[in-house]
Amino acid sequence: MDARNLLRFFFLSFTLAIALLLTWLHFPSLPDKAELLDCSTNSGSCTFNFNKRFRLKNPTLIKKPTDLPRRRHESDKPRHPLDPLTVQEVNKVRAILSAHPLFKSTYSINSLVLEEPDKTLVRAWKRGDPLLPRKASVIARVNGVVHLLTVDLTSNQVTRHETAPFSGYPITTVEDMVGALDAPLTNAQFNRTITERGVDMNDVACLPISPGWYGEAEENRRVIKVQCYSRQGTVNFYMRPIEGLTVLVDLDTKQVLSISDKGRNIPIPDGVDTDYRYSVQKLNGVLNLVNPISIEQPKGPSFTIDGHYVKWANWEFHLKPDPRAGAIISQVKVRDPETSELRDVMYKGFVSELFVPYMDPTEGWYFKTYMDAGEYGFGLQAMSLDPLNDCPRNAYYVDAVFASADGTPYVRPNMLCVFESYAGDIAWRHAECPLTDLQVTEVRPKVTLVVRMAAAVANYDYIVDWEFQTDGLIRSKVGLSGILMVKGSKYENMNQAPNEYLYGTLLSENVVGVIHDHYITYRLDMDIDGSDNSFVKVDIKKQETAAGESPRKSYLKAVKNVAKTEKDAQIRLQLYNPSEFHVINPSKKTRVGNSVGYKVVPGPQAASLMDPEDPPQKRGAFTDNQIWVTPYNRSEQWAGGLFVYQSRGDDTLQVWSDRDRPIENKDIVVWYTAGFHHIPCQEDYPIMPTVSSSFDLKPVNFFEKNPILRLPPNFETDLPVCKPPDSA
Amino acid sequence: MDARNLLRFFFLSFTLAIALLLTWLHFPSLPDKAELLDCSTNSGSCTFNFNKRFRLKNPTLIKKPTDLPRRRHESDKPRHPLDPLTVQEVNKVRAILSAHPLFKSTYSINSLVLEEPDKTLVRAWKRGDPLLPRKASVIARVNGVVHLLTVDLTSNQVTRHETAPFSGYPITTVEDMVGALDAPLTNAQFNRTITERGVDMNDVACLPISPGWYGEAEENRRVIKVQCYSRQGTVNFYMRPIEGLTVLVDLDTKQVLSISDKGRNIPIPDGVDTDYRYSVQKLNGVLNLVNPISIEQPKGPSFTIDGHYVKWANWEFHLKPDPRAGAIISQVKVRDPETSELRDVMYKGFVSELFVPYMDPTEGWYFKTYMDAGEYGFGLQAMSLDPLNDCPRNAYYVDAVFASADGTPYVRPNMLCVFESYAGDIAWRHAECPLTDLQVTEVRPKVTLVVRMAAAVANYDYIVDWEFQTDGLIRSKVGLSGILMVKGSKYENMNQAPNEYLYGTLLSENVVGVIHDHYITYRLDMDIDGSDNSFVKVDIKKQETAAGESPRKSYLKAVKNVAKTEKDAQIRLQLYNPSEFHVINPSKKTRVGNSVGYKVVPGPQAASLMDPEDPPQKRGAFTDNQIWVTPYNRSEQWAGGLFVYQSRGDDTLQVWSDRDRPIENKDIVVWYTAGFHHIPCQEDYPIMPTVSSSFDLKPVNFFEKNPILRLPPNFETDLPVCKPPDSA
């Protein structure tokens, strides 16, 4: 690997895949090693002892050790219609494609994933039934043309073959990125300006930045913008921008199209004390603020994972890694405590798209309006989680199998984790007055199940959690951490620029954190007790009383409005015109006659304020509302469109929704966008403390009564007996 | 105790106090008992071993066991100027008052608390200095007149004596409540209607309900409204309302003034399966969903509590129980990792008032517009916490010393808890691409310190948390649980009332959960590096680009507006007109020239929509804005006024703020109101899963950089070695 191109493999590389496959049998076998320890008496050391760790509560489901989750995947078999393609299946797809005439030319595979069977078939499938026919959905570029193919793994045939109907290009591949980062290095002007700025070429680190789309001049050509940093003295090169230097590269020809070189008067920030690694702090003095703390489960976890199927407490769902969405949860069902019946809540939930526009219109910055899922692959950027820190000690990890640009499968170990969380919170409580004869204090602790992924899209890190509560609530949370995208500045102190607008905050000498927004759009295919549902806006309105009606002048009234068509369900939240947002099953009522439902409960919010005609906002028009509801359409999965890279916004959620199709008593999909305005502050430098937002899916007259009324409290006699490690 | 008056002592009773004091030495001494166990090797059993449990990190602060937190309070001495009055001090105040001519008449003491020394004196006081002179602030009613007194514990004199300048009455006493609940029982009409409704008088449970204020007819007379329930067959009598029966009682004469008896056609709901106690579920089948789970700290907690002074990680603050506010945190300081200096953040923070208007204008409901702190005492209603369930196993508990209506001190054990929480969350992280030579994945776990109180104001339970993060953020969270206030209904199914508005949701046969709001108003006396601060609204505005300036049409710009006077800081949140809300110290800048500050970050919100001229909204006018800022005024502590019971709204935060006093570069106080609209759903029946909201106080250019950059990650070798209890 060329030492001058430290980031040429910035994104996912198939080399990792090959290396992993080749060295498969040479890795120390962690499960085997850990099995020497006895989990039942020594929970702390059992991270890899899956057999005992994943205690199966229902004896009929007990698997032989060979059936239990393992770290080797070459012989994995699919067990559920939604299971992702296995290593063997990806290899088979690759073999089928190799035999296809199209793939005789130079090609790149931009996406190779399971083509999910029809929803009706999946919903009808039961464990024990034969697996539904397996198919792969492939997006490939051949000679500059984007092809959509279906590969049937039963007939070993390509059964569908279309060319792309929309503007934009598919997710970039690692080869694209390597090429983009290589291109400037052979350009004399680039080398000259780097050297003249006093940066050693060995210290140059570059990022490939999606260009957005700004009009016809940028059409019919796949381009990328390359900006560079000095990594001298710190791994945190993001804090040392070579400001004003932007190289436009043709992604297909690998040619440098133009160089914008305007920041020579801007010093490169010195990067002192920006390295965030523990190994470096150890030398400078670690801040040891708190004693070790751990979540411990003396009798083991309460969940089981059979393949990709998770069972925990009163929940069951399918969980799979996806290269574009990250984590996908499907067929989410909750058990009704009254009837013991498993009831449908959501057919599929995932992060459909992200939109991160920066708020600086100047030449080196205006185009930074990332759409991370469709441009880079949100799942592809989710690196292996760090055990004990990304997830607590009691976590179980799920590996991903992805395909590289030539169709070779590779494994991303520990891409997702699943764990039970207990923060000391309360599920419900009531205390009576102690001096009545009702000496009642009843409190139930709150334990949840968390599914986590952490995607590092270049500098930024997104922590995406799905959290399941026993009371039927699902919380979807996204945390932002990682490293700011900063701008070099000639200023060392704000007193040098009393009247100049910097587009952000001066974070350190010569470092400006540029203001930006984050939008994370979730696709939530709700199925409340079946597919045909309605969306009900329950408006909370001031009602004035009539003269003489009451000593009160006013009260709040709940008024239900069933959305007939999509435009009825384009929701902008208003604090002084509030509503609840219910998804109900109009055909099913509770015993006392309320429609069963779930409500979408927004969390803290920010809304996009950009001009709707601004090109980035047209592409990111799925953020125009916080909530949308569309009729189920298999092809409408990605809020920013199937092809997002350089897209013009002709295939977004906004376009679909504006068709205003009927949505009453239909299979409907809810879209929720979480937003953040981020004005950076010095505390975000050189690495950001996590900031979070969340929203809830909450049962509303779904259950006949509180579903966790019969939950027991904690008892001291159930809790573990623990010792510090040094006394063990 | 008369068996027919089961709830006559519904609120805090001095009998408990006396009983506790008398039986003091006869209680099993839990600390002594637990000290037999060795905490250092057996953390799980050491709940009461305070000595070893509260490991003191700084050797100079190590106390002898007798100085450490104990469960006996009769010899407690104050150690800090803000420490609450001790048992001895309350007794002394009582003795001084007994000798005062005013108290020769029949009197009731409605409030007896420390009169905090002047802020300047407290701020100047250092550990080791002589304690500042101790004074008590007393509110007493004598012959129908409210008196405000200051009792000097040095001179043993009453040094201030005024009568109340405002409308309204002080917090009700338990004697008030007992009298109110007794009154109807001697009324023949009341007895007759109860019997005629088929309820055995032995099964009647009544609630004393504050009447609000609705015009002149209700002035100059202290009244209360009594409504009753059948407790036959369930401890959850709240679910069995005797609808339509309201008794108006004069609180001073104990006379029944009138009886409204209109609900005879409404059946009393049967209350079947509404009992939520574990003991009852045990018979019906417990829902055992998850295995035991616990937060364990092998090396003990990381905090110390010296008297009422808490030190944890980089935080120090004073914590005290208060009968009206619940928990008060004072002198909150955070240590700067760069300079090791302890820096002021907040002088005082607490829940100042609550406002809970119900949305039913009919005769039995219109007046239900509770202001729980000023009417009932939010702290007085905070019963002892349930160890292991209200707080996790690793919690430390703080007792309260309160005064009863005759001035006798009593102890509320375990009123507050303090614990470290770890939910598996991430303080910060970044992962680099593994195939660069930057093989970096650095993640830091997030551990917080939680201070908790749970107040059960009759049916509703409020869980109030202050959560401290090592990154300088303070999260203030309120959780709502407990039991709904429900209305009896003649309907058993919604199909019986297709077009009738029920003012809420039919939760079960004959039970309607009435729609209501909750507002919790916090008083936050921010002191950012000293008292003189400014409030800055950082508006986030759309800025259009000029023609030819950029391919972008628009971007968001941050525009700072310093609030000059109070009206500049009356904030109604708007999603499409957003701002950040900074409290800055205009005299102190960071190295690069930003003003040091903290920002108030609102959480999920609801705003009051009632008519501003509606009597409850006039009294609750402190909820008219989500944020207010006032100049520091020692007398402006209670957002709804010093005297809230039957107040007319002439002493609220809204009245103070409308004076529009200067607030720039002054000692300022921020007021934040968290709001909830609650449309009940069947899941809230018969007891509600907790619903939460929160807001954050977040450093913004307060630190030079991320203050937890140098935090270490978790290591397996630091974590505990645990066994299930049965194998111990």
Interface residues (C-beta under 8 A of the other chain):
Chain A: L6 L7 F9 F10 F11 L12 S13 T15 L16 S40 T41 N42 S43 G44 S45 R55 Y214 G215 R231 V235 D273 Y276 R277 Y278 Q281 N284 G285 V286 L287 N288 L289 V290 N291 P292 I293 S294 I295 E296 Q297 P298 K299 G300 P301 S302 W312 A313 N314 P337 P357 M359 D360 P361 T362 E363 Y366 F367 M383 S384 D386 L388 N389 D390 C391 P392 R393 N394 A395 F419 E420 S421 Y422 A423 G424 D425 I426 A427 W428 R429 H430 A431 E432 C433 P434 L435 T436 D437 L438 V440 T441 E442 V443 R444 P445 K446 V447 V450 A454 A456 N459 D461 I463 Q469 T470 D471 G472 L473 G479 S481 G482 I483 E492 N493 M494 N495 Y501 Y503 T505 L506 L507 S508 E509 I515 D517 V538 I540 K541 K542 E544 T545 E549 S550 P551 R552 K553 S554 Y555 L556 K557 A558 R572 L573 Q574 L575 Y576 P578 E580 K589 T590 R591 V592 G593 N594 V601 P602 G603 P604 Q605 A606 A607 L609 M610 D611 E613 D614 P615 P616 Q617 H677 I679 C681 Q682 E683 D684 Y685 P686 I687 M688 P689 T690 P699 V700 N701 F702 F703 E704 K705 N706 P707 I708 L709 R710 L711 P712 P713 N714 F715 E716 T717 D718 L719 P720 V721 C722 K723 P724 P725 S727 A728
Chain B: L6 L7 F9 F10 F11 L12 S13 T15 L16 S40 T41 N42 S43 G44 S45 T47 R55 Y214 G215 R231 V235 D273 Y276 R277 Y278 Q281 N284 G285 V286 L287 N288 L289 V290 N291 P292 I293 S294 I295 E296 Q297 P298 K299 G300 P301 S302 W312 A313 N314 P337 P357 M359 D360 P361 T362 E363 Y366 F367 M383 S384 D386 L388 N389 D390 C391 P392 R393 N394 A395 F419 E420 S421 Y422 A423 G424 D425 I426 A427 W428 R429 H430 A431 E432 C433 P434 L435 T436 D437 L438 V440 T441 E442 V443 R444 P445 K446 V447 V450 A454 A456 N459 D461 I463 Q469 T470 D471 G472 L473 G479 S481 G482 I483 E492 N493 M494 N495 Y501 Y503 T505 L506 L507 S508 E509 I515 D517 V538 I540 K541 K542 E544 T545 E549 S550 P551 R552 K553 S554 Y555 L556 K557 A558 R572 L573 Q574 L575 Y576 P578 E580 K589 T590 R591 V592 G593 N594 V601 P602 G603 P604 Q605 A606 A607 L609 M610 D611 E613 D614 P615 P616 Q617 H677 I679 C681 Q682 E683 D684 Y685 P686 I687 M688 P689 T690 P699 V700 N701 F702 F703 E704 K705 N706 P707 I708 L709 R710 L711 P712 P713 N714 F715 E716 T717 D718 L719 P720 V721 C722 K723 P724 P725 S727 A728
